[in-house]
Amino acid sequence: MTSNSISVSRRPVLDLELRDFETTINGIHVIGTWFMDEETRRSQPCLVLMDATRRTKRGRVIPCVITLDQAWRWAPDIGEPEHCWPIIRDWIKRGALPGSAANDRDLWAVLGAVHSRLRDMMMMPPIPAKGAIKHKSSPETPFGMVTIRNDSTGKVLHQAEVTGHV
């Protein structure tokens, strides 16, 4: 299978019918939704950016995705511009977002759209139960493990993931 092929048996990693919020800024449609990892079946909030001037057609849209675990890189004060600028240029060069990769104003428009809803994405709840069931994805991300051991022997009696909206 080539990298341009899509298997019909693969689960989608995005379901744009599941939306926490959406807005259009600088000609960019910004959606707060959930990214579902195919391997771990875990989900996490994400921002999806798309060209607002184009019609959304199934299989014809190039979504630009920023997941919650990468949000810090895009943050205005603590982010990594050296990480963000090449990604933004690539999105524009591929035609996923409006503008010219050589025009700084267009690059800043994309970054402005991200910054405008980054905090909202970071405050999103876990994926709704209906979406988690539909995509067989866990609605919560684990943030720890609890291990119960016998003090005398050290034998593990029980182990469980701790999940929740942190």
C-alpha positions in Angstrom: 0.0 0.0 0.0 1.5 3.4 -0.9 1.4 6.4 1.4 -1.3 8.0 -0.8 -3.6 5.0 -0.3 -6.4 4.9 2.2 -7.7 1.6 3.5 -11.5 1.4 3.9 -10.9 -0.7 7.0 -9.1 2.1 8.8 -10.9 4.1 11.4 -11.0 7.9 10.9 -8.8 9.9 13.3 -11.2 12.9 13.0 -14.9 13.0 13.0 -15.9 16.6 12.1 -19.4 15.9 13.1 -18.2 15.9 16.7 -17.5 19.6 17.5 -17.0 21.4 20.7 -16.7 24.8 19.0 -16.1 26.3 15.6 -15.4 29.8 14.2 -13.9 31.5 11.1 -10.9 33.8 11.5 -8.8 35.3 8.7 -10.4 33.0 6.1 -9.6 30.0 8.2 -12.2 27.7 9.6 -11.2 26.6 13.2 -12.9 23.6 14.7 -12.4 22.2 18.2 -12.9 18.4 18.0 -11.2 15.2 19.1 -8.3 13.3 17.5 -8.5 9.6 17.9 -5.3 7.6 17.9 -5.8 4.4 15.8 -3.3 2.3 17.7 -4.0 3.2 21.4 -7.7 4.0 20.8 -7.3 7.1 23.0 -8.7 10.4 22.1 -7.6 14.0 22.9 -8.9 17.4 22.0 -7.5 19.1 18.9 -7.8 22.1 16.7 -8.6 21.5 13.1 -7.9 24.3 10.6 -9.3 24.4 7.1 -9.6 26.9 4.3 -13.0 28.6 4.8 -13.2 29.6 1.2 -13.5 26.0 0.0 -16.4 23.8 0.2 -16.0 20.9 2.6 -16.3 17.6 0.7 -15.6 14.2 2.1 -12.2 13.0 1.0 -11.4 16.4 -0.5 -10.4 18.4 2.5 -6.9 18.7 3.9 -7.4 19.2 7.7 -4.5 20.9 9.5 -4.5 19.4 13.0 -2.9 20.5 16.3 -3.4 18.0 19.1 -3.6 18.9 22.8 -0.3 17.2 23.6 1.3 19.6 21.1 -0.6 22.8 22.1 2.3 24.1 24.2 4.4 24.5 21.1 1.9 26.9 19.7 1.5 29.0 22.9 2.4 32.7 22.5 4.6 32.9 25.5 6.3 29.5 25.9 5.9 28.1 22.4 8.4 27.0 19.8 8.2 29.3 16.7 10.9 27.2 15.0 8.5 24.3 15.1 5.4 26.2 14.1 6.6 28.4 11.1 7.7 25.4 8.9 4.4 23.6 9.6 2.3 26.7 8.7 4.4 27.2 5.5 3.8 23.6 4.6 0.1 23.8 5.2 -0.1 26.9 2.9 2.2 25.4 0.2 0.0 22.2 0.1 -3.1 24.4 -0.5 -4.7 23.4 2.8 -4.9 27.0 4.0 -5.3 30.2 2.1 -2.4 32.5 1.3 1.1 32.4 0.1 3.9 30.7 2.1 6.2 33.6 1.0 3.9 36.2 2.5 4.5 36.8 6.2 1.1 38.4 6.6 -0.5 35.1 5.6 1.7 33.1 8.0 0.7 35.4 10.8 -3.0 35.1 9.9 -2.7 31.3 10.4 -0.9 31.7 13.7 -3.5 34.3 14.8 -6.3 31.8 14.0 -4.5 29.1 16.1 -3.9 31.5 19.0 -7.5 32.7 19.0 -8.9 29.3 20.0 -5.9 27.5 21.5 -7.1 28.2 25.1 -10.6 26.9 24.2 -9.1 23.7 22.9 -7.1 23.3 26.1 -10.3 23.6 28.1 -12.3 21.1 26.1 -13.9 18.1 27.9 -13.1 14.5 27.0 -14.7 13.2 23.8 -18.5 12.8 24.4 -19.5 9.2 25.2 -21.6 8.9 22.0 -18.5 9.7 19.9 -16.3 7.4 21.9 -18.7 4.5 21.4 -19.1 5.3 17.7 -15.3 5.2 17.1 -14.4 2.7 19.8 -12.1 5.3 21.4 -11.5 5.9 25.1 -13.2 9.2 26.1 -10.5 10.0 28.7 -6.7 10.1 28.6 -4.9 8.3 31.4 -2.8 10.4 33.6 -1.5 7.8 36.0 -1.5 4.3 37.3 -2.5 3.0 40.7 -0.8 -0.1 41.9 -1.9 -2.0 45.0 0.8 -4.2 46.5 1.1 -6.5 49.4 3.4 -4.7 51.9 4.9 -8.0 53.1 5.6 -9.7 49.8 5.6 -6.8 47.3 3.3 -8.8 45.1 1.0 -6.7 42.9 -2.6 -7.3 43.9 -4.2 -4.9 41.5 -3.2 -2.3 38.9 -5.5 0.2 37.2 -5.2 3.4 35.0 -6.4 6.6 36.5 -8.4 8.7 34.0 -10.3 11.9 34.2 -10.6 15.4 32.8 -7.6 17.0 34.4 
